[in-house]
Amino acid sequence: MAKIELDNMILECPVIVGAEKEKAIDISELRAKTGYITLDDSFSNTGSCKSAITYIDGDKGILRYRGYPIEELAAKSSFAETAFLVIYGHLPNKEEYSRFSGLLTDYEILNESFKHHYEGFPNNAPPMAMLSAMINALSCYQPEVNNNDISKFDVSAARLISQVRVLAASAYKMSVGLPTVFPYPEMSYAENFLHMMFSLPNRPYEMDQDIIDALNMFLILHIDHEQNCSTSTVRLVASSGANLYASCAAGVCALWGRLHGGANQAVVEMLNHIKNADYNVKEFIDMVKNKKNGVKLMGFGHRVYKNFDPRSKILQAAAHKLFKKAGQSDELLSIAQELADYALNDEYFIERKLYPNVDFYSGLIMQALGIPLNMFTVLFAIGRMPGWIAHWKELSENPKRRIYRPRQIYVGETLRHYEPMSMRG
């Protein structure tokens, strides 16, 4: 038990110990028994739930899905298999995987009327705006989900995972005036996305296994990351009883923010800026350190990781492999590596524990795959979808769940009384 002393009163609070010996103080009765609440701006030190999905040790650079190290899953698993793991808690056997992949195939075709939804958007509509709207629209074609019938969960989850890539690829094709392409049932998840993005009715996309593997790995690395902004948003919306589609659409909106899912796009924009500037990498680093004109180093540091982001190491190796295979020395990759070398050996960044994070290399991977810049965050959303679904399921199955309702400390005006406009001067 932990003891909190307030106003000459001692409140005993249970200490919760997690599976990996993480410790938390349960203050759920603090307000009821003392009248106090805690203030934790941005929830940096607040545990909002108990979860069995993802474990992170930011000091040691550890990331595990359901106990499995991210390094093993990225090297050995497929996106569909890892999605099953994250959602259902265990790696599937042959029968389970066959059923799950069968559902992904069965529900990969959009209702034909969806083309009318796309026609309502301007050609320059942001892909994330379209994706969020289309995910919400999916619930209209499965009305039973609005009653949160958990017996339909397997179909809803597979349908959402399968169709989110179709929605994304269709949004891209519509934005550039090209015809949409149907997915092929014999292709893997990653293959199908590349096919739908880049094939034409008269010219199929030529598949490269290293490209497919890189996309598969990218998606796996982004499946879940504990209680980040978008995942917390999904859980918050789900706590109200909102259906799976509405909750995940809200996650897309949260991910859209430049400080969250948009960070990998910002990294590539920064690298392009340095490439075209009249100063070198060292001079750019000096401007960052001196905070000159608000210059920022994007893709370094992380709210959770105080050592290295394990995902960034995997992506760094993949980026080098892709560019080496192409037989070219990509200038952006060279600039990225030079930035990393400077930062990792500079006391300014070492003291602040600013190490390359997942966004630093993921943008380069996307560029190597030929993904347009405005689709980077969409790829993030596709990868994150199984994680959001897993959190929706975990919360919905909790018999003690309550609607999320944070408190606040009011700092506005005290009591005032209305005056007619004639008396306001």
C-alpha positions as CSV (number, residue, x, y, z in Angstrom):
1,M,0.0,0.0,0.0
2,A,1.1,3.6,-0.7
3,K,0.1,6.3,1.8
4,I,-0.9,9.8,0.8
5,E,-1.1,12.5,3.5
6,L,-3.5,15.3,2.8
7,D,-5.0,17.8,5.3
8,N,-3.9,15.7,8.3
9,M,-5.5,12.7,6.8
10,I,-3.8,9.6,5.4
11,L,-5.2,7.8,2.5
12,E,-4.0,4.3,1.8
13,C,-3.8,3.5,-1.9
14,P,-3.2,0.0,-3.4
15,V,0.0,-0.5,-5.3
16,I,-0.5,-2.3,-8.7
17,V,2.4,-4.4,-10.0
18,G,2.3,-5.4,-13.7
19,A,3.6,-8.5,-15.4
20,E,6.9,-6.9,-16.0
21,K,7.2,-5.5,-12.5
22,E,5.9,-2.0,-13.5
23,K,4.4,-0.3,-10.5
24,A,1.5,2.1,-10.2
25,I,-0.4,3.7,-7.4
26,D,-4.2,3.2,-7.6
27,I,-5.7,6.6,-6.8
28,S,-9.2,5.8,-8.1
29,E,-10.7,6.6,-4.6
30,L,-8.7,9.8,-4.1
31,R,-11.4,12.3,-5.0
32,A,-14.2,10.4,-3.2
33,K,-12.3,10.2,0.1
34,T,-10.3,13.4,0.1
35,G,-11.9,15.8,-2.4
36,Y,-8.5,16.1,-4.3
37,I,-7.7,15.0,-7.8
38,T,-4.3,14.6,-9.4
39,L,-3.1,17.0,-12.1
40,D,-1.0,15.4,-14.8
41,D,-0.9,17.6,-17.9
42,S,-0.8,15.5,-21.1
43,F,-1.2,12.3,-18.9
44,S,2.6,11.7,-19.0
45,N,2.5,9.8,-15.6
46,T,-1.0,8.5,-15.7
47,G,-2.0,4.9,-16.4
48,S,-5.4,5.0,-18.0
49,C,-6.0,1.2,-18.1
50,K,-4.6,-2.2,-17.5
51,S,-3.7,-3.8,-20.9
52,A,-2.3,-7.2,-21.9
53,I,-1.5,-6.2,-25.5
54,T,1.9,-4.4,-25.7
55,Y,4.8,-4.0,-23.4
56,I,7.4,-1.2,-23.7
57,D,10.5,-0.6,-21.6
58,G,11.6,2.9,-22.7
59,D,14.9,2.8,-20.8
60,K,16.0,-0.5,-22.3
61,G,14.6,0.0,-25.8
62,I,12.2,-3.0,-25.5
63,L,9.0,-3.4,-27.5
64,R,6.9,-6.6,-27.3
65,Y,3.5,-7.6,-28.7
66,R,1.8,-10.1,-26.4
67,G,5.2,-11.0,-25.0
68,Y,6.9,-11.5,-28.4
69,P,10.0,-9.2,-29.2
70,I,9.3,-6.9,-32.1
71,E,12.6,-8.0,-33.6
72,E,11.4,-11.6,-34.0
73,L,8.0,-10.7,-35.4
74,A,9.5,-8.2,-37.9
75,A,12.0,-10.8,-39.1
76,K,9.8,-14.0,-39.1
77,S,6.1,-13.2,-39.1
78,S,3.6,-11.8,-41.6
79,F,1.3,-8.8,-41.0
80,A,-1.8,-10.9,-41.0
81,E,-0.3,-13.4,-38.5
82,T,0.9,-10.6,-36.2
83,A,-2.5,-8.9,-36.5
84,F,-4.1,-12.1,-35.2
85,L,-1.6,-12.3,-32.4
86,V,-2.3,-8.7,-31.2
87,I,-6.1,-9.0,-31.4
88,Y,-6.5,-12.5,-30.0
89,G,-3.5,-12.8,-27.7
90,H,-1.7,-15.8,-29.2
91,L,-0.1,-16.9,-32.5
92,P,-2.6,-18.7,-34.6
93,N,-2.5,-22.4,-35.4
94,K,-3.0,-23.5,-39.0
95,E,-6.8,-23.8,-38.7
96,E,-7.1,-20.4,-37.0
97,Y,-4.8,-18.7,-39.5
98,S,-6.7,-20.3,-42.4
99,R,-10.0,-19.0,-41.1
100,F,-8.6,-15.5,-40.3
101,S,-6.9,-15.1,-43.7
102,G,-10.1,-16.5,-45.3
103,L,-12.1,-13.7,-43.7
104,L,-9.6,-11.1,-44.9
105,T,-10.1,-12.4,-48.5
106,D,-13.9,-12.7,-48.2
107,Y,-14.3,-9.1,-47.2
108,E,-11.7,-7.4,-49.3
109,I,-14.1,-6.1,-51.9
110,L,-15.9,-2.8,-51.2
111,N,-19.6,-2.3,-51.8
112,E,-19.9,-0.9,-55.3
113,S,-21.7,2.1,-54.0
114,F,-18.5,3.3,-52.3
115,K,-17.4,4.9,-55.6
116,H,-20.1,7.5,-55.1
117,H,-18.6,8.4,-51.8
118,Y,-15.3,9.1,-53.4
119,E,-16.9,11.1,-56.1
120,G,-18.1,13.5,-53.4
121,F,-14.5,14.5,-52.5
122,P,-12.4,17.0,-54.4
123,N,-9.3,15.6,-56.1
124,N,-7.0,17.4,-53.6
125,A,-8.8,16.1,-50.5
126,P,-6.4,15.0,-47.8
127,P,-6.2,11.1,-47.9
128,M,-6.5,10.9,-44.1
129,A,-9.8,12.9,-44.2
130,M,-11.1,10.5,-46.8
131,L,-9.9,7.5,-44.9
132,S,-11.6,8.6,-41.7
133,A,-14.9,9.3,-43.5
134,M,-14.8,6.0,-45.4
135,I,-14.2,3.9,-42.2
136,N,-17.2,5.6,-40.6
137,A,-19.2,4.8,-43.8
138,L,-18.3,1.1,-43.5
139,S,-20.5,0.8,-40.5
140,C,-23.5,1.7,-42.7
141,Y,-23.0,-1.5,-44.6
142,Q,-22.9,-3.7,-41.4
143,P,-25.7,-2.2,-39.3
144,E,-25.5,-4.8,-36.6
145,V,-22.2,-3.3,-35.4
146,N,-24.1,-0.3,-34.1
147,N,-25.5,-2.6,-31.4
148,N,-22.0,-3.7,-30.5
149,D,-22.9,-7.3,-31.1
150,I,-19.6,-8.9,-29.9
151,S,-20.6,-12.1,-31.7
152,K,-20.0,-10.3,-35.0
153,F,-16.5,-9.1,-33.9
154,D,-14.5,-11.5,-35.9
155,V,-16.1,-10.5,-39.1
156,S,-16.0,-6.8,-38.3
157,A,-12.3,-6.9,-37.4
158,A,-11.3,-8.9,-40.5
159,R,-13.5,-6.6,-42.7
160,L,-11.9,-3.5,-41.3
161,I,-8.3,-4.8,-41.6
162,S,-8.9,-6.0,-45.1
163,Q,-10.9,-3.0,-46.4
164,V,-8.8,-0.2,-44.9
165,R,-6.0,-0.9,-47.5
166,V,-8.7,-1.0,-50.3
167,L,-10.1,2.4,-49.0
168,A,-6.6,3.8,-48.9
169,A,-5.5,2.7,-52.4
170,S,-8.8,3.7,-53.9
171,A,-8.5,7.2,-52.3
172,Y,-5.1,7.6,-53.9
173,K,-6.2,6.4,-57.4
174,M,-9.2,8.7,-57.3
175,S,-7.0,11.7,-56.3
176,V,-4.8,11.2,-59.4
177,G,-7.6,10.4,-61.8
178,L,-6.7,6.7,-62.3
179,P,-9.1,3.7,-62.2
180,T,-9.3,1.7,-59.1
181,V,-8.0,-1.9,-59.2
182,F,-9.5,-4.9,-57.4
183,P,-7.5,-6.9,-54.9
184,Y,-6.4,-10.5,-55.9
185,P,-7.3,-13.2,-53.4
186,E,-4.1,-15.2,-54.0
187,M,-1.9,-12.2,-53.0
188,S,-0.6,-11.5,-49.5
189,Y,-1.8,-8.5,-47.5
190,A,1.3,-6.3,-48.5
191,E,1.3,-7.6,-52.1
192,N,-2.3,-6.6,-52.5
193,F,-1.8,-3.1,-51.3
194,L,1.1,-2.5,-53.7
195,H,-1.0,-4.0,-56.5
196,M,-4.0,-1.8,-55.8
197,M,-1.8,1.3,-55.5
198,F,0.4,0.9,-58.6
199,S,-1.3,-1.6,-61.0
200,L,-3.3,-0.3,-63.9
201,P,-6.0,-2.3,-65.8
202,N,-3.7,-2.6,-68.7
203,R,-0.4,-2.8,-66.8
204,P,0.1,-4.9,-63.7
205,Y,2.6,-3.7,-61.1
206,E,5.8,-5.8,-61.1
207,M,6.3,-7.3,-57.7
208,D,9.7,-7.3,-56.0
209,Q,10.0,-9.6,-53.0
210,D,12.3,-7.2,-51.1
211,I,9.7,-4.4,-51.6
212,I,7.0,-6.7,-50.3
213,D,9.0,-7.8,-47.3
214,A,9.9,-4.2,-46.5
215,L,6.2,-3.2,-46.5
216,N,5.2,-6.2,-44.5
217,M,7.9,-5.3,-41.9
218,F,6.8,-1.6,-41.9
219,L,3.2,-2.6,-41.2
220,I,4.2,-5.0,-38.4
221,L,6.4,-2.4,-36.7
222,H,3.4,0.0,-36.6
223,I,0.7,-2.4,-35.3
224,D,0.7,-1.2,-31.8
225,H,2.6,1.1,-29.4
226,E,0.8,1.0,-26.1
227,Q,-1.3,4.1,-25.0
228,N,-0.2,6.6,-27.6
229,C,-2.4,9.5,-28.7
230,S,-4.5,7.6,-31.4
231,T,-4.8,4.4,-29.4
232,S,-5.9,6.3,-26.3
233,T,-8.4,8.1,-28.5
234,V,-9.8,4.8,-29.8
235,R,-10.2,3.6,-26.2
236,L,-11.8,6.8,-25.1
237,V,-14.4,6.8,-27.9
238,A,-15.0,3.1,-27.4
239,S,-15.7,3.6,-23.7
240,S,-18.8,5.5,-24.7
241,G,-20.2,2.4,-26.4
242,A,-19.3,3.6,-29.9
243,N,-18.9,0.8,-32.4
244,L,-15.6,-0.5,-33.8
245,Y,-15.7,1.6,-37.0
246,A,-16.5,4.9,-35.3
247,S,-13.8,4.3,-32.7
248,C,-11.1,3.5,-35.3
249,A,-12.2,6.4,-37.5
250,A,-11.5,8.6,-34.4
251,G,-8.1,7.0,-34.2
252,V,-7.4,8.0,-37.8
253,C,-8.2,11.6,-36.9
254,A,-5.8,11.6,-34.0
255,L,-3.1,9.9,-36.0
256,W,-3.5,12.7,-38.7
257,G,-1.8,15.2,-36.4
258,R,1.7,16.3,-37.4
259,L,3.1,15.4,-34.0
260,H,1.8,11.9,-34.2
261,G,1.4,10.0,-37.5
262,G,2.6,13.0,-39.6
263,A,6.1,12.9,-38.1
264,N,7.5,10.6,-40.8
265,Q,6.4,13.0,-43.5
266,A,8.0,15.9,-41.6
267,V,11.3,13.9,-41.6
268,V,11.4,13.5,-45.4
269,E,10.4,17.2,-45.8
270,M,13.3,18.1,-43.5
271,L,15.8,15.9,-45.4
272,N,14.6,17.5,-48.7
273,H,15.1,21.0,-47.2
274,I,18.7,20.1,-46.2
275,K,19.3,18.6,-49.6
276,N,18.2,21.9,-51.4
277,A,19.7,24.3,-48.8
278,D,22.9,26.3,-49.1
279,Y,24.3,24.8,-45.9
280,N,25.6,21.4,-44.9
281,V,24.4,18.9,-42.2
282,K,26.8,20.1,-39.6
283,E,25.6,23.7,-40.0
284,F,22.0,22.5,-39.8
285,I,22.8,20.7,-36.6
286,D,24.3,23.9,-35.2
287,M,21.1,25.8,-36.1
288,V,19.1,23.1,-34.2
289,K,21.3,23.4,-31.1
290,N,21.1,27.2,-31.2
291,K,17.3,27.2,-31.8
292,K,17.9,29.5,-34.8
293,N,14.6,30.5,-36.4
294,G,12.8,27.6,-34.8
295,V,14.8,25.0,-36.7
296,K,13.9,21.6,-35.4
297,L,15.5,18.2,-35.9
298,M,12.6,15.9,-36.8
299,G,12.6,12.1,-36.1
300,F,14.7,12.2,-33.0
301,G,13.7,11.6,-29.4
302,H,10.6,9.8,-28.1
303,R,8.1,10.4,-25.3
304,V,8.6,6.8,-24.0
305,Y,12.1,5.7,-25.3
306,K,15.0,7.2,-23.3
307,N,17.5,5.0,-25.0
308,F,16.8,3.9,-28.6
309,D,13.7,3.1,-30.4
310,P,14.0,-0.6,-31.4
311,R,11.9,-0.1,-34.5
312,S,14.3,2.5,-35.9
313,K,17.2,0.0,-35.9
314,I,15.1,-2.5,-37.9
315,L,14.0,0.2,-40.4
316,Q,17.5,1.6,-40.7
317,A,18.8,-1.8,-41.9
318,A,15.9,-2.2,-44.3
319,A,16.4,1.2,-45.8
320,H,20.0,0.5,-46.6
321,K,19.1,-2.9,-48.1
322,L,16.5,-1.3,-50.4
323,F,18.7,1.5,-51.7
324,K,21.7,-0.9,-52.1
325,K,19.6,-3.3,-54.1
326,A,18.6,-0.4,-56.4
327,G,22.3,0.2,-57.1
328,Q,22.1,3.8,-56.0
329,S,23.3,5.9,-53.2
330,D,20.2,7.8,-52.3
331,E,21.0,11.4,-51.3
332,L,18.3,11.6,-48.6
333,L,19.5,8.4,-47.0
334,S,23.0,9.7,-47.0
335,I,21.8,12.9,-45.3
336,A,19.8,10.9,-42.8
337,Q,22.8,8.8,-41.9
338,E,25.0,11.9,-41.5
339,L,22.4,13.5,-39.3
340,A,22.2,10.4,-37.2
341,D,26.0,10.1,-36.9
342,Y,26.3,13.8,-35.7
343,A,23.4,13.5,-33.2
344,L,24.6,10.2,-31.7
345,N,28.1,11.6,-31.1
346,D,27.1,15.1,-29.9
347,E,26.8,15.8,-26.2
348,Y,23.9,18.2,-26.8
349,F,21.8,15.3,-28.1
350,I,23.3,12.6,-25.8
351,E,22.4,14.6,-22.7
352,R,18.9,15.0,-23.9
353,K,18.7,11.3,-25.0
354,L,17.6,12.3,-28.5
355,Y,18.1,9.1,-30.5
356,P,16.6,8.3,-33.9
357,N,13.0,7.1,-33.6
358,V,10.7,5.1,-35.9
359,D,9.7,8.1,-37.9
360,F,13.3,8.9,-38.9
361,Y,13.7,5.9,-41.2
362,S,10.1,5.0,-41.9
363,G,9.7,8.0,-44.3
364,L,12.7,6.8,-46.2
365,I,11.3,3.3,-46.5
366,M,8.0,4.8,-47.8
367,Q,9.9,6.8,-50.4
368,A,11.9,3.7,-51.5
369,L,8.6,1.9,-51.9
370,G,7.3,4.7,-54.2
371,I,4.6,5.8,-51.8
372,P,3.6,9.4,-52.3
373,L,4.4,11.8,-49.5
374,N,0.7,12.5,-48.7
375,M,0.1,8.8,-48.2
376,F,2.7,8.2,-45.6
377,T,0.3,8.7,-42.6
378,V,-2.2,6.5,-44.4
379,L,0.3,3.7,-44.4
380,F,0.8,4.3,-40.7
381,A,-3.0,4.0,-40.2
382,I,-3.2,0.7,-42.1
383,G,-0.5,-0.7,-39.9
384,R,-2.0,0.5,-36.7
385,M,-5.5,-0.8,-37.4
386,P,-5.0,-4.2,-35.8
387,G,-3.7,-2.5,-32.6
388,W,-6.7,-0.2,-32.4
389,I,-9.0,-3.2,-33.0
390,A,-7.3,-5.1,-30.2
391,H,-7.7,-2.2,-27.8
392,W,-11.4,-1.8,-28.7
393,K,-11.9,-5.5,-28.0
394,E,-10.0,-5.5,-24.7
395,L,-12.0,-2.5,-23.4
396,S,-15.3,-3.8,-24.7
397,E,-14.8,-7.2,-23.0
398,N,-14.0,-5.7,-19.7
399,P,-17.0,-6.2,-17.4
400,K,-15.9,-3.3,-15.2
401,R,-15.5,-0.8,-18.0
402,R,-16.7,2.8,-17.5
403,I,-16.9,5.7,-19.8
404,Y,-13.7,7.7,-19.7
405,R,-14.2,11.0,-17.9
406,P,-11.0,12.9,-17.0
407,R,-11.2,15.8,-14.5
408,Q,-9.7,19.2,-14.7
409,I,-8.5,22.1,-12.6
410,Y,-10.6,25.2,-13.5
411,V,-8.5,28.4,-13.9
412,G,-11.1,30.7,-15.5
413,E,-13.2,33.5,-14.1
414,T,-15.0,33.1,-10.8
415,L,-18.7,33.9,-10.5
416,R,-20.0,36.7,-12.7
417,H,-23.5,37.9,-13.4
418,Y,-25.0,38.8,-16.8
419,E,-25.3,42.5,-17.7
420,P,-27.4,43.8,-20.6
421,M,-25.3,45.0,-23.6
422,S,-26.3,48.6,-22.9
423,M,-24.4,48.5,-19.6
424,R,-21.2,47.0,-21.1
425,G,-19.8,50.3,-22.4
